[in-house]
Amino acid sequence: MKAIQNVGLITGLILISGIFVHGVSDDNLKNSTVKTEKNTIPASIDFAGEPTPLHIYDVKERFERELIVNANLDASTRIIIKRANRAFPVIEPILAQYGVPDDFKYLAVIESGLVNAVSSAGARGVWQFMPETAKERGMEVSATVDERYHLEKSTIAACKYLVDAKNRFGSWTLAAASYNGGFTGVNRQIEFQKVNNYYDLLLTDETARYVFRILALKEIMKNPQTYGFDIKPEELYINLPVRTIEVDSTINDLADFALKQGINYKILKNHNPWLRDRKLVNTAKKKYTIEIPTAGY
């Protein structure tokens, strides 16, 4: 799909909190303090139950590169692990509901670092949807409401894309690659190269590294202490308790609305980032659910 393909093309241009390592030079790798020893690189790994053929020399090297680089992005990887404690409980049940393997939560990690990232090309949110694709997948994108910033709704949209991709390619690994390279881009290479395995395809540098980044973050986040990330439970970020309000009319002043709910405008927008303006225009009487935190502010 063209819009998703555009996301793949621009992902390499995004720099969010220093977490992305696109364009890391060999000199930078030589100068990094490597935490991973030979015995910390797993003997085997899989994506969504599909084995990664580490016995193939270039596959092992590509995986090891991403593992070493991400293990040595100390501050940003530590923050991602903390954020995951807040984001994964939202993402995981939606993946399960749509029959999408749990490993795809790590795709969201490499897309955005689990924040509502903004790209210069127009992709937004944790799952980095372009506006056209978001609308095609059922999300509202307007001047006052942008559901790409709504974690639950954008996760549902991502699931719908990934299920379609799996049905098309017959492989979850290729489905993940297509989230970066697009349906058309990946399919074109399959037809030209006459192979249908991600690890056998020669792809653009960004798409060729994409699944390996997912695998690296999966390995580090499942085994953080192995890679030097000793984070105490109390250091992890949490979801605050909230109550919800359904509204089906225009709210002309969200700051006044927030104060009437016992919070302020900043807190309202932090918990409902899909509200993109100072007001909520709702002439269609659509029902929106607004979260109001009840503690922790």
Disulfide bonds with the S-S distance in Angstrom:
none
